[in-house]
Amino acid sequence: MPALACHWLFAREALRRFTCPAFLKEETALVCLGAQGPDPFFFRSRIPWRKRRGRETMSFGSSCHSQDPRFWLFGSLRAISRLQEPSKTKASALVYGFFLHYQLDRMVHPYVFSKSGFDEEGALSPPWNIRHAWFETLLDLAFLEERGVHLRDIRPWCMMSVSAIDLISMSSFIGSLFADSLDENSYRESCLDMSAVYRMLHDPGGWKRKLAEKTGKAETLIGAFIAPQRLSVGQKDSILGLDGESWPDPVSGLERNESFRQLYEKGLEGLDPLNEMWIDLTNAKEEAEALDEWIDSFNHDGKEPEAQRRYYKT
């Protein structure tokens, strides 16, 4: 990932860049929803009392992150030029958000993996998946606190809220593009379930975290999404990489010194080439080579798909 708030903030700041096509700013909510990328697919069917039917989406979400991003991004992008207004503008906003998610992921995921760890195969088997999710929860909290925003002042589910009709329309659009893996309701149900999980685990009063600790659920995947009330200065500096400590690149092992903020800013700066070709891309007038060069060889995890993670900060 990282988690919901960082991607939402990244989308809001991306829309303020002078190179960003103006028409995208008219659909801010859809851009912010799209900025959650394939992450909603991890949440479908995670609400026990919601009986979801149809295909499992978690493996699809994993594939979008781990394999060549062209599978997910190009498939969505090519279809926009065939749409009519207003669906074309709305789909363009959603898919632009997908690209924002990819851009932030590939920049900061090496940092996240290096800080939170992984198993001997470079994967997120238990308990590494819990540690990964917990670190991303702390990143969200630390990044918000750096901006003077307290946990009680936010409503995470509002960061991915769009109208019901837009969500139905965009879900049908995504389902038709990936019919081998999704149906027309898969994306809509995934977004609704992700929103419900964040609503259920949001803890501005602190009692849910205390309950998780008392019942032994703090070190579970559910507990990993319940943020603490606040962080000490030392904790925040360590999480955001402001303490000056280096961290090993997960693939090469080379020592790196960028903070989360530096990687985040690098991600924003790297959007300018994409912004300049976006209108032509959505009208099928831009050559694929230009977008190929922008993506290079990195997947959402910030590495070549076949490269294996071996190093992390113990």
KEBARO-385355 format. One record per residue (C-alpha): residue number from 1; residue in one letter; x, y, z. Coordinates in Angstrom, 1 decimal, padded with zeros to 4 digits, always signed. Layout:
residues N
<node seq="NUM" type="a" east="X" north="Y" up="Z"/>
...
This chain:
residues 314
<node seq="1" type="m" east="+000.0" north="+000.0" up="+000.0"/>
<node seq="2" type="p" east="+000.7" north="+002.4" up="+002.2"/>
<node seq="3" type="a" east="-002.7" north="+002.8" up="+003.9"/>
<node seq="4" type="l" east="-005.7" north="+004.8" up="+003.1"/>
<node seq="5" type="a" east="-004.9" north="+008.3" up="+004.3"/>
<node seq="6" type="c" east="-001.4" north="+008.6" up="+002.7"/>
<node seq="7" type="h" east="-002.9" north="+007.7" up="-000.7"/>
<node seq="8" type="w" east="-005.8" north="+010.1" up="-000.2"/>
<node seq="9" type="l" east="-003.3" north="+012.9" up="+000.7"/>
<node seq="10" type="f" east="-001.2" north="+012.1" up="-002.3"/>
<node seq="11" type="a" east="-004.2" north="+012.3" up="-004.6"/>
<node seq="12" type="r" east="-005.2" north="+015.7" up="-003.2"/>
<node seq="13" type="e" east="-001.7" north="+017.1" up="-003.6"/>
<node seq="14" type="a" east="-001.4" north="+015.6" up="-007.1"/>
<node seq="15" type="l" east="-004.6" north="+017.4" up="-008.2"/>
<node seq="16" type="r" east="-003.0" north="+020.7" up="-007.0"/>
<node seq="17" type="r" east="+000.0" north="+020.4" up="-009.3"/>
<node seq="18" type="f" east="+000.0" north="+022.9" up="-012.1"/>
<node seq="19" type="t" east="+000.6" north="+020.2" up="-014.7"/>
<node seq="20" type="c" east="-002.5" north="+018.2" up="-013.7"/>
<node seq="21" type="p" east="-005.2" north="+018.3" up="-016.4"/>
<node seq="22" type="a" east="-007.9" north="+020.7" up="-015.1"/>
<node seq="23" type="f" east="-010.8" north="+018.5" up="-015.9"/>
<node seq="24" type="l" east="-009.7" north="+015.9" up="-013.4"/>
<node seq="25" type="k" east="-010.2" north="+018.3" up="-010.6"/>
<node seq="26" type="e" east="-013.9" north="+018.3" up="-011.3"/>
<node seq="27" type="e" east="-014.0" north="+014.7" up="-010.3"/>
<node seq="28" type="t" east="-011.9" north="+014.9" up="-007.1"/>
<node seq="29" type="a" east="-013.9" north="+012.2" up="-005.3"/>
<node seq="30" type="l" east="-013.3" north="+009.6" up="-008.1"/>
<node seq="31" type="v" east="-009.6" north="+010.5" up="-008.3"/>
<node seq="32" type="c" east="-009.3" north="+009.9" up="-004.5"/>
<node seq="33" type="l" east="-011.2" north="+006.6" up="-004.8"/>
<node seq="34" type="g" east="-009.0" north="+005.5" up="-007.7"/>
<node seq="35" type="a" east="-006.0" north="+006.5" up="-005.6"/>
<node seq="36" type="q" east="-006.7" north="+003.4" up="-003.4"/>
<node seq="37" type="g" east="-005.7" north="+001.4" up="-006.5"/>
<node seq="38" type="p" east="-006.4" north="-002.4" up="-006.2"/>
<node seq="39" type="d" east="-006.3" north="-002.3" up="-002.4"/>
<node seq="40" type="p" east="-010.1" north="-002.5" up="-002.1"/>
<node seq="41" type="f" east="-010.0" north="-006.0" up="-003.5"/>
<node seq="42" type="f" east="-008.2" north="-007.1" up="-000.3"/>
<node seq="43" type="f" east="-011.3" north="-006.1" up="+001.7"/>
<node seq="44" type="r" east="-014.1" north="-007.8" up="-000.1"/>
<node seq="45" type="s" east="-016.0" north="-010.3" up="+002.0"/>
<node seq="46" type="r" east="-014.2" north="-009.2" up="+005.2"/>
<node seq="47" type="i" east="-017.4" north="-008.1" up="+006.8"/>
<node seq="48" type="p" east="-018.9" north="-011.3" up="+008.3"/>
<node seq="49" type="w" east="-022.5" north="-010.4" up="+008.1"/>
<node seq="50" type="r" east="-022.3" north="-009.3" up="+004.4"/>
<node seq="51" type="k" east="-022.8" north="-012.4" up="+002.3"/>
<node seq="52" type="r" east="-020.9" north="-011.7" up="-000.9"/>
<node seq="53" type="r" east="-021.4" north="-014.0" up="-003.9"/>
<node seq="54" type="g" east="-019.2" north="-014.3" up="-006.9"/>
<node seq="55" type="r" east="-015.5" north="-014.5" up="-007.5"/>
<node seq="56" type="e" east="-012.8" north="-014.0" up="-004.8"/>
<node seq="57" type="t" east="-010.9" north="-010.8" up="-005.4"/>
<node seq="58" type="m" east="-007.9" north="-011.0" up="-003.1"/>
<node seq="59" type="s" east="-005.8" north="-012.9" up="-005.5"/>
<node seq="60" type="f" east="-006.6" north="-010.4" up="-008.2"/>
<node seq="61" type="g" east="-005.5" north="-007.5" up="-005.9"/>
<node seq="62" type="s" east="-002.3" north="-009.4" up="-005.2"/>
<node seq="63" type="s" east="-001.6" north="-009.9" up="-008.9"/>
<node seq="64" type="c" east="-002.1" north="-006.2" up="-009.7"/>
<node seq="65" type="h" east="+000.5" north="-005.3" up="-007.1"/>
<node seq="66" type="s" east="+003.1" north="-008.0" up="-007.8"/>
<node seq="67" type="q" east="+003.1" north="-008.4" up="-011.6"/>
<node seq="68" type="d" east="+003.9" north="-006.0" up="-014.4"/>
<node seq="69" type="p" east="+001.7" north="-002.9" up="-013.7"/>
<node seq="70" type="r" east="+000.8" north="-002.7" up="-017.4"/>
<node seq="71" type="f" east="-001.7" north="-005.6" up="-016.8"/>
<node seq="72" type="w" east="-003.8" north="-003.4" up="-014.5"/>
<node seq="73" type="l" east="-003.0" north="+000.1" up="-015.7"/>
<node seq="74" type="f" east="-002.9" north="-000.3" up="-019.4"/>
<node seq="75" type="g" east="-006.1" north="-002.4" up="-019.4"/>
<node seq="76" type="s" east="-008.0" north="+000.3" up="-017.7"/>
<node seq="77" type="l" east="-006.5" north="+003.2" up="-019.7"/>
<node seq="78" type="r" east="-007.1" north="+001.7" up="-023.2"/>
<node seq="79" type="a" east="-010.8" north="+001.5" up="-022.6"/>
<node seq="80" type="i" east="-011.4" north="+005.2" up="-021.8"/>
<node seq="81" type="s" east="-011.1" north="+006.4" up="-025.4"/>
<node seq="82" type="r" east="-014.1" north="+004.2" up="-026.3"/>
<node seq="83" type="l" east="-016.4" north="+005.8" up="-023.8"/>
<node seq="84" type="q" east="-018.8" north="+008.7" up="-024.3"/>
<node seq="85" type="e" east="-019.3" north="+011.7" up="-021.9"/>
<node seq="86" type="p" east="-019.9" north="+011.9" up="-019.0"/>
<node seq="87" type="s" east="-018.7" north="+008.3" up="-018.5"/>
<node seq="88" type="k" east="-015.4" north="+009.1" up="-020.2"/>
<node seq="89" type="t" east="-014.4" north="+011.9" up="-017.8"/>
<node seq="90" type="k" east="-015.4" north="+009.9" up="-014.8"/>
<node seq="91" type="a" east="-013.5" north="+006.8" up="-015.9"/>
<node seq="92" type="s" east="-010.5" north="+009.0" up="-016.7"/>
<node seq="93" type="a" east="-010.6" north="+010.4" up="-013.1"/>
<node seq="94" type="l" east="-010.8" north="+006.9" up="-011.6"/>
<node seq="95" type="v" east="-008.0" north="+005.5" up="-013.7"/>
<node seq="96" type="y" east="-005.8" north="+008.5" up="-013.1"/>
<node seq="97" type="g" east="-006.2" north="+007.6" up="-009.4"/>
<node seq="98" type="f" east="-005.0" north="+004.1" up="-010.2"/>
<node seq="99" type="f" east="-001.9" north="+005.6" up="-011.7"/>
<node seq="100" type="l" east="-001.4" north="+007.8" up="-008.5"/>
<node seq="101" type="h" east="-001.7" north="+004.7" up="-006.4"/>
<node seq="102" type="y" east="+001.0" north="+003.0" up="-008.5"/>
<node seq="103" type="q" east="+003.3" north="+006.0" up="-008.4"/>
<node seq="104" type="l" east="+003.2" north="+006.3" up="-004.6"/>
<node seq="105" type="d" east="+003.4" north="+002.6" up="-004.1"/>
<node seq="106" type="r" east="+006.5" north="+002.1" up="-006.2"/>
<node seq="107" type="m" east="+008.3" north="+005.0" up="-004.5"/>
<node seq="108" type="v" east="+007.6" north="+004.1" up="-000.9"/>
<node seq="109" type="h" east="+007.0" north="+000.4" up="-000.9"/>
<node seq="110" type="p" east="+010.8" north="-000.4" up="-000.7"/>
<node seq="111" type="y" east="+010.9" north="+001.8" up="+002.4"/>
<node seq="112" type="v" east="+007.8" north="+000.1" up="+003.9"/>
<node seq="113" type="f" east="+009.1" north="-003.5" up="+003.3"/>
<node seq="114" type="s" east="+012.5" north="-002.6" up="+004.6"/>
<node seq="115" type="k" east="+011.1" north="-001.2" up="+007.8"/>
<node seq="116" type="s" east="+008.4" north="-003.9" up="+008.5"/>
<node seq="117" type="g" east="+010.1" north="-007.0" up="+007.1"/>
<node seq="118" type="f" east="+009.1" north="-010.2" up="+005.2"/>
<node seq="119" type="d" east="+009.7" north="-013.9" up="+005.3"/>
<node seq="120" type="e" east="+012.6" north="-015.8" up="+003.8"/>
<node seq="121" type="e" east="+010.9" north="-015.9" up="+000.4"/>
<node seq="122" type="g" east="+010.4" north="-012.2" up="+000.4"/>
<node seq="123" type="a" east="+006.7" north="-012.7" up="+000.9"/>
<node seq="124" type="l" east="+004.2" north="-011.5" up="+003.5"/>
<node seq="125" type="s" east="+003.3" north="-014.8" up="+005.2"/>
<node seq="126" type="p" east="+002.0" north="-014.5" up="+008.8"/>
<node seq="127" type="p" east="+003.1" north="-012.7" up="+011.0"/>
<node seq="128" type="w" east="+004.8" north="-010.5" up="+008.4"/>
<node seq="129" type="n" east="+001.5" north="-009.5" up="+006.8"/>
<node seq="130" type="i" east="+000.4" north="-008.2" up="+010.2"/>
<node seq="131" type="r" east="+003.6" north="-006.3" up="+010.7"/>
<node seq="132" type="h" east="+003.3" north="-004.8" up="+007.2"/>
<node seq="133" type="a" east="-000.3" north="-003.7" up="+007.8"/>
<node seq="134" type="w" east="+000.6" north="-002.3" up="+011.3"/>
<node seq="135" type="f" east="+003.5" north="-000.2" up="+009.9"/>
<node seq="136" type="e" east="+001.2" north="+001.2" up="+007.2"/>
<node seq="137" type="t" east="-001.3" north="+002.1" up="+009.9"/>
<node seq="138" type="l" east="+001.4" north="+003.9" up="+011.9"/>
<node seq="139" type="l" east="+002.6" north="+005.6" up="+008.7"/>
<node seq="140" type="d" east="-000.9" north="+007.0" up="+008.1"/>
<node seq="141" type="l" east="-001.0" north="+008.3" up="+011.7"/>
<node seq="142" type="a" east="+002.5" north="+009.7" up="+011.7"/>
<node seq="143" type="f" east="+002.0" north="+011.5" up="+008.4"/>
<node seq="144" type="l" east="-001.3" north="+013.0" up="+009.5"/>
<node seq="145" type="e" east="+000.2" north="+014.1" up="+012.9"/>
<node seq="146" type="e" east="+003.1" north="+015.7" up="+011.0"/>
<node seq="147" type="r" east="+000.4" north="+017.9" up="+009.4"/>
<node seq="148" type="g" east="-001.3" north="+018.7" up="+012.7"/>
<node seq="149" type="v" east="-004.2" north="+016.4" up="+012.2"/>
<node seq="150" type="h" east="-005.4" north="+014.3" up="+015.1"/>
<node seq="151" type="l" east="-007.0" north="+010.9" up="+014.8"/>
<node seq="152" type="r" east="-010.3" north="+012.2" up="+016.2"/>
<node seq="153" type="d" east="-010.5" north="+014.8" up="+013.4"/>
<node seq="154" type="i" east="-010.6" north="+012.4" up="+010.5"/>
<node seq="155" type="r" east="-013.2" north="+010.0" up="+009.1"/>
<node seq="156" type="p" east="-011.2" north="+007.6" up="+006.9"/>
<node seq="157" type="w" east="-014.2" north="+006.2" up="+005.1"/>
<node seq="158" type="c" east="-015.0" north="+009.6" up="+003.7"/>
<node seq="159" type="m" east="-011.7" north="+009.5" up="+001.9"/>
<node seq="160" type="m" east="-013.1" north="+007.0" up="-000.6"/>
<node seq="161" type="s" east="-016.7" north="+008.2" up="-000.8"/>
<node seq="162" type="v" east="-018.4" north="+008.7" up="-004.2"/>
<node seq="163" type="s" east="-022.0" north="+008.7" up="-005.2"/>
<node seq="164" type="a" east="-023.8" north="+005.4" up="-005.4"/>
<node seq="165" type="i" east="-024.5" north="+005.8" up="-009.1"/>
<node seq="166" type="d" east="-020.8" north="+006.6" up="-009.9"/>
<node seq="167" type="l" east="-019.7" north="+003.6" up="-007.9"/>
<node seq="168" type="i" east="-022.1" north="+001.3" up="-009.8"/>
<node seq="169" type="s" east="-021.0" north="+002.7" up="-013.1"/>
<node seq="170" type="m" east="-017.3" north="+002.5" up="-012.4"/>
<node seq="171" type="s" east="-017.7" north="-001.1" up="-011.0"/>
<node seq="172" type="s" east="-019.3" north="-002.1" up="-014.3"/>
<node seq="173" type="f" east="-016.5" north="-000.5" up="-016.2"/>
<node seq="174" type="i" east="-013.8" north="-002.3" up="-014.3"/>
<node seq="175" type="g" east="-015.7" north="-005.6" up="-014.3"/>
<node seq="176" type="s" east="-016.0" north="-005.6" up="-018.1"/>
<node seq="177" type="l" east="-012.3" north="-005.0" up="-018.5"/>
<node seq="178" type="f" east="-011.2" north="-007.9" up="-016.3"/>
<node seq="179" type="a" east="-014.1" north="-010.3" up="-016.9"/>
<node seq="180" type="d" east="-011.9" north="-013.3" up="-016.3"/>
<node seq="181" type="s" east="-011.3" north="-012.3" up="-012.7"/>
<node seq="182" type="l" east="-014.1" north="-009.9" up="-011.8"/>
<node seq="183" type="d" east="-017.8" north="-009.4" up="-012.3"/>
<node seq="184" type="e" east="-019.7" north="-006.1" up="-012.5"/>
<node seq="185" type="n" east="-020.2" north="-005.9" up="-008.8"/>
<node seq="186" type="s" east="-016.7" north="-006.9" up="-007.6"/>
<node seq="187" type="y" east="-015.2" north="-003.4" up="-007.5"/>
<node seq="188" type="r" east="-018.3" north="-001.8" up="-005.9"/>
<node seq="189" type="e" east="-018.6" north="-004.5" up="-003.2"/>
<node seq="190" type="s" east="-014.8" north="-004.3" up="-002.5"/>
<node seq="191" type="c" east="-015.0" north="-000.5" up="-002.0"/>
<node seq="192" type="l" east="-018.0" north="-000.8" up="+000.2"/>
<node seq="193" type="d" east="-016.4" north="-003.4" up="+002.3"/>
<node seq="194" type="m" east="-013.1" north="-001.5" up="+002.6"/>
<node seq="195" type="s" east="-015.0" north="+001.6" up="+003.7"/>
<node seq="196" type="a" east="-016.9" north="-000.5" up="+006.3"/>
<node seq="197" type="v" east="-013.8" north="-002.0" up="+007.7"/>
<node seq="198" type="y" east="-012.2" north="+001.4" up="+008.2"/>
<node seq="199" type="r" east="-015.4" north="+002.7" up="+009.7"/>
<node seq="200" type="m" east="-015.6" north="-000.3" up="+012.1"/>
<node seq="201" type="l" east="-012.0" north="-000.1" up="+013.2"/>
<node seq="202" type="h" east="-011.6" north="+003.7" up="+013.4"/>
<node seq="203" type="d" east="-010.8" north="+004.4" up="+017.0"/>
<node seq="204" type="p" east="-010.9" north="+008.2" up="+017.9"/>
<node seq="205" type="g" east="-011.8" north="+007.3" up="+021.5"/>
<node seq="206" type="g" east="-009.0" north="+004.7" up="+022.1"/>
<node seq="207" type="w" east="-011.3" north="+002.0" up="+023.6"/>
<node seq="208" type="k" east="-011.1" north="-000.3" up="+020.5"/>
<node seq="209" type="r" east="-007.3" north="-000.5" up="+020.8"/>
<node seq="210" type="k" east="-007.6" north="-001.2" up="+024.5"/>
<node seq="211" type="l" east="-010.2" north="-003.9" up="+023.9"/>
<node seq="212" type="a" east="-007.9" north="-005.5" up="+021.3"/>
<node seq="213" type="e" east="-005.0" north="-005.5" up="+023.7"/>
<node seq="214" type="k" east="-007.1" north="-007.0" up="+026.5"/>
<node seq="215" type="t" east="-008.6" north="-009.8" up="+024.3"/>
<node seq="216" type="g" east="-005.3" north="-010.7" up="+022.7"/>
<node seq="217" type="k" east="-006.3" north="-009.3" up="+019.3"/>
<node seq="218" type="a" east="-003.8" north="-006.5" up="+019.1"/>
<node seq="219" type="e" east="-001.3" north="-008.6" up="+017.2"/>
<node seq="220" type="t" east="-003.8" north="-009.9" up="+014.6"/>
<node seq="221" type="l" east="-004.6" north="-008.5" up="+011.2"/>
<node seq="222" type="i" east="-007.7" north="-006.8" up="+012.7"/>
<node seq="223" type="g" east="-005.6" north="-005.2" up="+015.4"/>
<node seq="224" type="a" east="-003.1" north="-004.0" up="+012.8"/>
<node seq="225" type="f" east="-005.8" north="-001.6" up="+011.5"/>
<node seq="226" type="i" east="-006.6" north="+000.0" up="+014.8"/>
<node seq="227" type="a" east="-004.3" north="+002.9" up="+015.3"/>
<node seq="228" type="p" east="-003.0" north="+004.1" up="+018.7"/>
<node seq="229" type="q" east="-004.2" north="+007.4" up="+019.9"/>
<node seq="230" type="r" east="-000.9" north="+009.2" up="+019.4"/>
<node seq="231" type="l" east="+002.8" north="+008.6" up="+018.8"/>
<node seq="232" type="s" east="+005.8" north="+010.0" up="+020.7"/>
<node seq="233" type="v" east="+008.2" north="+012.3" up="+018.9"/>
<node seq="234" type="g" east="+010.7" north="+009.4" up="+018.7"/>
<node seq="235" type="q" east="+008.2" north="+007.0" up="+017.3"/>
<node seq="236" type="k" east="+007.0" north="+009.4" up="+014.7"/>
<node seq="237" type="d" east="+010.6" north="+010.3" up="+013.6"/>
<node seq="238" type="s" east="+011.5" north="+006.6" up="+013.3"/>
<node seq="239" type="i" east="+008.3" north="+005.7" up="+011.3"/>
<node seq="240" type="l" east="+008.8" north="+008.6" up="+008.9"/>
<node seq="241" type="g" east="+012.6" north="+008.2" up="+008.6"/>
<node seq="242" type="l" east="+013.3" north="+011.5" up="+010.2"/>
<node seq="243" type="d" east="+015.8" north="+010.1" up="+012.7"/>
<node seq="244" type="g" east="+018.6" north="+010.0" up="+010.1"/>
<node seq="245" type="e" east="+019.0" north="+006.2" up="+010.2"/>
<node seq="246" type="s" east="+019.6" north="+004.4" up="+006.9"/>
<node seq="247" type="w" east="+017.7" north="+001.4" up="+005.7"/>
<node seq="248" type="p" east="+018.6" north="-001.4" up="+003.3"/>
<node seq="249" type="d" east="+017.0" north="-001.6" up="-000.1"/>
<node seq="250" type="p" east="+014.9" north="-004.9" up="+000.1"/>
<node seq="251" type="v" east="+016.3" north="-006.2" up="-003.2"/>
<node seq="252" type="s" east="+019.9" north="-005.0" up="-003.5"/>
<node seq="253" type="g" east="+020.7" north="-004.5" up="+000.2"/>
<node seq="254" type="l" east="+022.3" north="-001.1" up="-000.6"/>
<node seq="255" type="e" east="+021.9" north="+001.4" up="+002.2"/>
<node seq="256" type="r" east="+019.4" north="+004.2" up="+001.5"/>
<node seq="257" type="n" east="+018.8" north="+007.4" up="+003.5"/>
<node seq="258" type="e" east="+015.5" north="+008.8" up="+002.1"/>
<node seq="259" type="s" east="+012.8" north="+009.6" up="+004.5"/>
<node seq="260" type="f" east="+009.2" north="+008.8" up="+003.8"/>
<node seq="261" type="r" east="+008.5" north="+012.5" up="+003.0"/>
<node seq="262" type="q" east="+011.4" north="+012.6" up="+000.5"/>
<node seq="263" type="l" east="+010.1" north="+009.5" up="-001.3"/>
<node seq="264" type="y" east="+006.5" north="+011.0" up="-001.2"/>
<node seq="265" type="e" east="+007.7" north="+014.3" up="-002.8"/>
<node seq="266" type="k" east="+009.7" north="+012.4" up="-005.4"/>
<node seq="267" type="g" east="+006.5" north="+010.6" up="-006.3"/>
<node seq="268" type="l" east="+004.7" north="+013.9" up="-006.8"/>
<node seq="269" type="e" east="+007.4" north="+015.3" up="-008.9"/>
<node seq="270" type="g" east="+007.4" north="+012.2" up="-011.1"/>
<node seq="271" type="l" east="+003.8" north="+012.8" up="-012.0"/>
<node seq="272" type="d" east="+004.6" north="+015.7" up="-014.4"/>
<node seq="273" type="p" east="+005.5" north="+013.6" up="-017.4"/>
<node seq="274" type="l" east="+002.3" north="+011.5" up="-016.9"/>
<node seq="275" type="n" east="+000.2" north="+014.7" up="-016.6"/>
<node seq="276" type="e" east="+001.6" north="+016.1" up="-019.8"/>
<node seq="277" type="m" east="+000.5" north="+013.1" up="-021.8"/>
<node seq="278" type="w" east="-002.7" north="+012.2" up="-020.0"/>
<node seq="279" type="i" east="-005.2" north="+013.8" up="-022.3"/>
<node seq="280" type="d" east="-003.6" north="+012.2" up="-025.3"/>
<node seq="281" type="l" east="-003.4" north="+008.9" up="-023.5"/>
<node seq="282" type="t" east="-007.1" north="+008.9" up="-022.8"/>
<node seq="283" type="n" east="-007.9" north="+009.8" up="-026.4"/>
<node seq="284" type="a" east="-005.7" north="+007.0" up="-027.7"/>
<node seq="285" type="k" east="-003.4" north="+009.6" up="-029.4"/>
<node seq="286" type="e" east="-000.2" north="+008.9" up="-027.4"/>
<node seq="287" type="e" east="+002.3" north="+006.3" up="-028.3"/>
<node seq="288" type="a" east="+002.6" north="+003.5" up="-025.7"/>
<node seq="289" type="e" east="+006.4" north="+003.9" up="-025.7"/>
<node seq="290" type="a" east="+006.1" north="+007.2" up="-023.8"/>
<node seq="291" type="l" east="+004.1" north="+005.5" up="-021.0"/>
<node seq="292" type="d" east="+006.4" north="+002.5" up="-021.1"/>
<node seq="293" type="e" east="+009.3" north="+004.8" up="-020.4"/>
<node seq="294" type="w" east="+007.5" north="+006.4" up="-017.4"/>
<node seq="295" type="i" east="+006.6" north="+003.0" up="-015.9"/>
<node seq="296" type="d" east="+010.0" north="+001.5" up="-016.6"/>
<node seq="297" type="s" east="+010.4" north="-002.0" up="-015.1"/>
<node seq="298" type="f" east="+008.9" north="-001.5" up="-011.6"/>
<node seq="299" type="n" east="+005.8" north="-003.0" up="-010.2"/>
<node seq="300" type="h" east="+003.8" north="-001.6" up="-007.3"/>
<node seq="301" type="d" east="+006.3" north="-003.0" up="-004.9"/>
<node seq="302" type="g" east="+009.1" north="-000.8" up="-006.4"/>
<node seq="303" type="k" east="+011.0" north="-003.7" up="-007.9"/>
<node seq="304" type="e" east="+011.1" north="-005.8" up="-011.0"/>
<node seq="305" type="p" east="+008.4" north="-008.4" up="-010.8"/>
<node seq="306" type="e" east="+010.9" north="-011.3" up="-010.7"/>
<node seq="307" type="a" east="+013.3" north="-009.7" up="-008.3"/>
<node seq="308" type="q" east="+013.3" north="-011.2" up="-004.7"/>
<node seq="309" type="r" east="+013.4" north="-009.2" up="-001.5"/>
<node seq="310" type="r" east="+016.2" north="-010.3" up="+000.8"/>
<node seq="311" type="y" east="+017.1" north="-007.5" up="+003.1"/>
<node seq="312" type="y" east="+015.2" north="-005.5" up="+005.7"/>
<node seq="313" type="k" east="+016.1" north="-003.4" up="+008.8"/>
<node seq="314" type="t" east="+016.1" north="-005.8" up="+011.8"/>
